[in-house]
Amino acid sequence: MKKLKLVSFVMLLSLTLVVSLACSTATSTTTPTPAVTPTPEEVAPLPKQARLRAATTTSLYDTGLWGYLEPMFEKKYNVELDVIYAGSGKALELGRRGDVDVITVHSKAEEEQFVAEGYSAKRIPFAYNYYLIVGPQNDPAGIKGMTPEDAFKKLMEVGKASPADVKFVSRGDNSGTHAMEKTIWEKIGYTYDQVGKAGAWYVEAGGGMGPTLVMASEMSGYTLTDIGTFVAFKGKLSLVPLVDKGDILLNVYSAIAVNPQKVTGVNNEMANKLIEFLTSTEIQDLTGKYGVKEYGIQSFIPCYGKCE
């Protein structure tokens, strides 16, 4: 009887050990494996968003056209567009220094010089409009309907005689509009230095087209402006168009990619994509329609490859 109890005890002990071992094994297999954190070298880098630096004339900014087109370009090419608004002369200088990759300006002679110096392969016109000479409704200088050249002659004549009554406000900022003003003065035989010293009737604003228009309005003076900026600011002004005809008043906007062989570090590939964008049929159509509904006039006329 005692042998039977001993055998039973041994069997029970063996069974207990087997069960214990099985439980232990089951517990160890269900323990979760710790997550392995990948090293930085093993993480695939996210694609870097491209950047494009552009310098644009203030009239494209003041009219709102650039702000209208910019988001479309950024979305199409997944690019961050950094825009500097400056007069054409300043914009071209930024290109020479390599501070921007592409330029959109309206000063043909300066653009052609930029290309001749090797800073770009070519200028690509994409839109145009016209300059106006605007002034107070009562037109104290009596220039309404004149040619631009005759109007400038009359402004100087009457301005010098009655500086309290007649003021001309110049951009004075080496912009495309300022360059056009200088061209008209030269056409009638005056250097810009001579005009600047002609008396108190001549005032230099030293700023963009929008602020220059506002200053001329506050002074009841005259100024030269592109039609696009004028119609955009018209509601804030007490000025009216007085001279709007003459071949010299043509105002062409061009896009220019900076030459990477002349200026290192520029994003020439994306610069050319912007030019392709601006000259595409879709964007040319949108440019031609811009502002028509709001202002009742076409602020920009697309080139469709036919401007010079």
Secondary structure, DSSP 4 states (H G I P E B T S, - for coil): -HHHHHHHHHHHHHHHHHHHHHHHHHHHHTSPPPPPPPPGGGSPPPPPPEEEEEEE-HHHHHTSHHHHHHHHHHHHHTEEEEEEE--HHHHHHHHHHTS-SEEEE--HHHHHHHHHTTS-S--EEEEEEEEEEEEETT-TT--TT--HHHHHHHHHHHHHH-TTT--EEE--SS-HHHHHHHHHHHHTT--HHHHHTS-TTEEE--S-HHHHHHHHHHTT-BEEEEHHHHHHHGGG--EEEEE---GGGEEEEEEEEPPTTTSTT--HHHHHHHHHHHHSHHHHHHHHHTTHHHHSS-S-EE-TT---
